[in-house]
């Protein structure tokens, strides 16, 4: 027991933990960045779970059939966009309840992804693998002490996710499009009186959210597991919604929130690997979800919530 705790405090353990933290944070960050766009425009999409699952399935099938994970990534993004298009049509054009629409997308994603996967590969019970993304060592930077193993020995989708943070920040806070999105999320009628097409802006933002959610699903199927399972998303879509709120609808805040949740997830996995009997494994497995609940009930970020989030809007009424 004492030896286990000594190992937990070792430098190698801490480096491995922090490296896993960055990796575990990526699907939350990718999904959270796109959801930040959607929510800042006034559309809540709790269908991220089903969208990620469809992205994971489409990415895996695309990579398996073509032998190219990049084509698989394109398939996953396309699947995410199509799922988001359905949610956008229901919530923006039909003006359906956003929560009900999101739940419907989740149910559809679970059923359709499972059906499509079994249609391609049957029910043989054999493990099906596909080409995935290998770790990419950045020359020079990967040899740096401490930061090298943590940041610069990751797979390429990690680098893409980190690069998207400043891009998203710039688009939202330094461009005309970002200002229009913010205006629509605060008061779509006032925005339209100034010449902004509120419906088009909302459609664009929801589709951006679908694309990044699909990419997050591909991260799981081709970056982590090299396989597909209907349980592989495991609530990360709902945690991504909490990441947006905890990050105060800001891409940089979403990064910090995703790293927090990623750290908790990585910690519970590493603690289970050491078989510490003083902590029940069920408690460790529930840590990420416990932190999610605490983040939601804490009220952090509520003062930054877009005024028109979840508020139905019909043009001309």
C-alpha positions in Angstrom: 0.0 0.0 0.0 2.8 2.4 1.0 4.6 1.5 -2.2 1.5 2.4 -4.3 1.3 5.8 -2.8 5.0 6.4 -3.4 4.5 5.5 -7.1 1.6 8.0 -7.2 3.9 10.8 -6.2 6.7 9.9 -8.6 7.7 12.2 -11.5 6.9 9.5 -14.1 3.4 9.0 -12.7 2.7 12.8 -12.8 4.0 13.2 -16.3 1.8 10.3 -17.5 -1.2 11.7 -15.6 -0.8 15.2 -17.2 -0.2 13.7 -20.7 -3.4 11.6 -20.3 -5.2 14.7 -19.0 -4.6 16.6 -22.3 -5.7 13.5 -24.3 -8.8 13.0 -22.2 -9.7 16.6 -22.5 -9.7 16.7 -26.3 -13.1 15.2 -27.1 -14.6 17.5 -24.5 -12.8 20.5 -25.9 -13.6 19.7 -29.6 -17.3 19.3 -28.8 -17.3 22.2 -26.4 -15.8 24.7 -28.9 -18.6 24.0 -31.4 -21.2 24.1 -28.8 -19.9 27.5 -27.7 -20.7 28.8 -31.1 -24.2 27.3 -31.0 -25.1 28.6 -27.6 -23.7 32.0 -28.2 -26.2 32.2 -31.1 -29.0 31.1 -28.8 -29.3 27.4 -29.6 -28.7 24.8 -27.0 -27.8 21.4 -28.4 -27.8 18.6 -25.9 -27.8 16.2 -28.8 -24.0 16.3 -28.7 -23.9 12.7 -27.3 -25.7 11.2 -30.3 -23.8 13.5 -32.7 -20.4 12.3 -31.3 -21.6 8.7 -31.5 -22.5 9.1 -35.2 -19.2 10.8 -35.9 -17.3 8.0 -34.2 -19.2 5.4 -36.2 -18.9 7.2 -39.5 -15.2 8.0 -38.9 -14.5 4.4 -38.1 -16.4 3.0 -41.1 -14.8 5.5 -43.4 -11.3 4.6 -42.2 -12.0 0.9 -42.3 -13.3 1.0 -45.9 -10.7 3.4 -47.3 -7.7 2.5 -45.2 -7.2 6.2 -44.6 -8.0 7.8 -41.2 -8.1 11.3 -42.7 -10.9 10.2 -45.0 -12.5 8.7 -41.9 -12.2 12.0 -40.2 -14.0 13.7 -43.1 -16.8 11.1 -42.8 -17.1 11.7 -39.1 -17.3 15.5 -39.6 -19.9 15.0 -42.3 -22.0 12.8 -40.1 -21.8 15.4 -37.3 -22.9 18.1 -39.7 -25.9 16.1 -40.9 -27.0 15.4 -37.3 -26.6 19.1 -36.4 -28.6 20.0 -39.5 -31.5 18.0 -38.3 -31.3 19.7 -34.9 -31.0 23.1 -36.6 -34.1 22.4 -38.8 -36.2 21.4 -35.8 -35.2 24.2 -33.5 -34.7 27.1 -35.9 -37.1 26.4 -38.8 -39.8 24.4 -37.0 -39.1 26.2 -33.7 -39.4 23.0 -31.7 -38.3 22.8 -28.1 -34.5 22.7 -28.1 -34.2 20.2 -25.2 -36.7 17.8 -26.8 -35.0 18.1 -30.1 -31.6 17.4 -28.5 -32.9 14.4 -26.7 -34.4 13.1 -30.0 -31.0 13.6 -31.7 -29.3 11.5 -29.0 -31.8 8.7 -29.3 -31.5 8.8 -33.1 -27.7 8.8 -32.9 -27.6 5.8 -30.6 -30.0 3.7 -32.7 -28.7 4.8 -36.1 -25.0 4.3 -35.3 -25.6 0.9 -33.9 -27.7 -0.1 -36.8 -25.2 1.2 -39.4 -22.3 -0.4 -37.7 -24.0 -3.8 -37.6 -25.1 -3.4 -41.2 -21.4 -3.0 -42.2 -19.8 -5.6 -40.0 -22.5 -7.9 -38.8 -22.9 -9.5 -35.3 -19.9 -11.9 -35.4 -18.6 -10.7 -32.1 -15.1 -10.3 -33.5 -13.2 -7.1 -32.7 -13.1 -4.9 -35.8 -10.1 -2.5 -36.2 -9.4 0.4 -38.5 -6.4 2.5 -39.3 -6.2 5.4 -36.8 -4.1 8.3 -35.8 -0.7 7.5 -34.2 1.2 9.8 -31.8 3.0 12.6 -33.7 6.3 13.7 -32.0 7.1 17.3 -32.8 10.9 17.4 -33.6 12.8 19.3 -30.9 9.8 20.2 -28.8 9.0 16.6 -27.9 12.4 16.4 -26.2 11.8 19.3 -23.9 11.7 18.4 -20.2 8.3 18.1 -18.6 6.3 20.0 -21.3 7.6 17.8 -24.1 6.0 14.5 -23.0 2.8 16.3 -22.0 2.1 18.4 -25.1 4.3 17.4 -28.0 4.0 13.6 -28.1 0.3 13.5 -28.8 -1.8 12.4 -31.8 -2.5 15.0 -34.5 -6.1 15.6 -33.4 -4.8 16.9 -30.1 -2.8 19.6 -32.0 -5.8 20.4 -34.1 -8.0 20.8 -31.0 -5.5 23.1 -29.4 -5.1 25.1 -32.6 -8.8 25.6 -32.8 -9.0 27.4 -29.5 -7.3 30.7 -30.7 -9.1 30.4 -34.0 -12.5 30.1 -32.3 -11.6 33.0 -30.0 -10.5 35.2 -32.9 -13.7 34.4 -34.9 -16.0 35.1 -32.0 -14.4 38.2 -30.6 -12.5 39.8 -33.4 -14.6 39.3 -36.5 -17.9 40.8 -37.8 -19.4 37.3 -37.9 -18.6 36.8 -34.2 -20.2 40.1 -33.3 -23.3 39.1 -35.3 -23.5 35.7 -33.5 -23.2 37.5 -30.1 -26.0 39.9 -31.1 -28.3 37.1 -32.3 -27.7 35.3 -29.0 -28.6 38.3 -27.0 -31.6 39.6 -29.0 -32.3 38.1 -32.5 -35.0 40.7 -33.2 -32.7 43.6 -32.5 -30.0 41.9 -34.5 -32.3 41.6 -37.5 -33.3 45.2 -37.2 -29.6 46.0 -37.8 -29.5 43.9 -41.0 -28.2 40.6 -39.4 -29.9 37.4 -40.7 -30.5 35.7 -37.3 -31.7 32.4 -38.7 -28.7 32.1 -41.0 -26.3 32.9 -38.2 -27.9 30.3 -36.0 -27.8 27.6 -38.7 -24.1 28.3 -39.3 -23.3 28.1 -35.6 -25.2 24.8 -35.0 -23.5 23.3 -38.0 -20.1 24.3 -36.7 -21.1 22.6 -33.4 -22.0 19.4 -35.4 -18.7 19.4 -37.2 -16.6 19.6 -34.1 -18.8 17.1 -32.3 -18.3 14.7 -35.2 -14.5 15.3 -34.9 -14.7 14.6 -31.2 -16.3 11.3 -32.0 -13.6 10.4 -34.5 -11.1 11.2 -31.8 -12.6 8.4 -29.7 -12.9 5.8 -32.4 -9.7 6.4 -34.4 -7.5 8.2 -31.9 -8.2 6.3 -28.7 -9.8 2.9 -29.3 -9.3 2.1 -33.0 -12.7 0.6 -32.7 -16.4 1.4 -32.2 -18.8 0.7 -29.4 -22.3 2.1 -28.8 -21.1 2.9 -25.3 -17.9 4.6 -26.2 -19.0 8.3 -25.8 -20.1 7.5 -22.2 -21.7 10.8 -21.3 -19.0 13.0 -22.8 -21.5 14.9 -24.9 -23.4 16.0 -21.8 -20.1 16.9 -20.0 -19.2 19.0 -23.1 -22.4 21.1 -22.5 -21.1 21.6 -18.9 -17.7 22.6 -20.3 -19.3 25.4 -22.2 -21.1 26.8 -19.2 -18.1 26.3 -16.9 -16.0 28.0 -19.5 -18.3 31.0 -19.6 -19.1 30.6 -23.3 -15.5 31.5 -24.1 -13.2 29.2 -26.1 -10.3 29.8 -23.7 -12.6 29.1 -20.8 -13.8 25.9 -22.6 -10.1 24.8 -22.9 -9.5 25.3 -19.1 -12.8 23.6 -18.2 -12.0 20.6 -20.6 -8.6 20.3 -19.0 -10.2 20.2 -15.5 -12.6 17.4 -16.5 -9.9 15.6 -18.5 -7.6 15.7 -15.4 -10.4 14.1 -13.2 -11.0 11.4 -15.8 -7.3 10.7 -16.2 -6.8 10.6 -12.5 -9.6 8.0 -11.9 -8.2 5.8 -14.6 -4.6 6.0 -13.2 -5.8 5.3 -9.7 -7.8 2.3 -10.8 -4.6 1.0 -12.5 -2.8 1.1 -9.2 -5.6 -0.9 -7.6 -5.8 1.3 -4.5 -8.2 -0.8 -2.3 -8.9 2.1 0.1 -11.0 3.8 -2.6 -13.9 1.8 -4.2 -13.6 1.6 -8.0 -17.2 2.8 -8.3 -16.3 6.0 -6.6 -13.4 6.5 -9.0 -15.5 5.8 -12.1 -18.1 8.3 -10.9 -15.6 11.1 -10.3 -16.0 12.8 -13.8 -19.8 12.8 -13.5 -19.6 14.1 -9.9 -17.4 17.0 -11.0 -19.9 17.7 -13.8 -22.8 17.9 -11.3 -20.8 20.2 -9.0 -19.9 22.4 -12.0 -23.5 22.8 -13.0 -24.9 23.4 -9.5 -22.1 25.8 -8.6 -23.6 28.5 -10.9 -20.2 29.4 -12.4 -20.7 31.2 -15.7 -24.4 31.9 -15.2 -23.8 35.6 -15.4 -22.4 35.2 -18.9 -25.3 33.1 -20.3 -26.6 34.5 -23.7 -30.0 36.2 -23.0 -31.8 34.5 -25.9 -30.4 30.9 -25.2 -33.3 28.5 -25.6 -35.7 31.3 -26.3 -37.9 30.5 -29.4 -37.7 33.0 -32.2 -40.0 33.3 -35.2 -39.2 36.0 -37.8 -41.9 38.6 -38.0 -43.5 37.7 -34.6 
